[in-house]
Amino acid sequence: MSATMATIERWLGNPVTRFLLQWLSSDCSRCGNRLEVALFRFTHGGSAPCIFCRLASWLVGITLRRSGKAFGVREDLMKEGLLDPYLRRGLTTVIRSIARHGITRPQRINAPFLVVWDVTHRCNLRCIHCYQDACQALPDELDTGEAKGVIDQLARAGVVAIAFSGGEPLMRPDIRELIRYAKEKGFFVSLASNGTLIRDALAQDLASDGLDYIEISLDGADAAHHDLFRGIPGAFDRTVTGIRACVSAGLDTGVATTVTRETVDHLPAIHQLAAILGASMPLDCS
Ligand SMILES: [Zn+2]
């Protein structure tokens, strides 16, 4: 460990520093989380509504400028990086975690950065690999109000991103309401779907709801392979239509493939099809 890092660790482990960090990263009833407010002010300027958050913003500004000087990072580059609201929330969670637990190895974090949430057990496909063995809604699935309550809890905990999954999340009639609510609470929101229920109008609605990313499952580059895997004839055509609709609506669209003995040889062709459709695939098959 370098001398600088050892000094930072000592400084962060100091009880006075941790007390200050706990105050900085606590919630203000008027402004929201003080640290998030301070990081926002650092990048966007202006002043916080209350005097305590103005003080917090001043302290955070000084600390960031001094740290930038110590590490040779220009202030404008720091501000540019922190323009990303998800980075600001992630940084807030890390600092809150250090305030709560001190420096630990590995670092204990108060909340995961991403929560993948199976919001329903319902599904319109019968995939042979499905870990959910999904079909009908479970009797104790959360209703809209309860699901919003969970989103509130995740926001308070400092989670950065929510990925709605299932089952098929679009089988929930309130899924758009949940997406909009999660966006209001400042999350990066994504959806994992089989794509078969998506047409142009729904894709445009999802884009206007603020959905950040949609990942659609594709397990073959043609109907024969995909439909065999997904258990319903016609699924491939509907999934491809769904991917096209999402791309046309301007949604950031990715393709996900379950790698098994049945699909592994088809990965390059699936990758090629994803590229033709204008979707990304987080896998280099070249
Ligand atoms: Zn305040």
Residues whose N, C-alpha, C, O or C-beta is under 5 A from the ligand:
A	BS01	ZN	C28 R30 C31 C50 C53
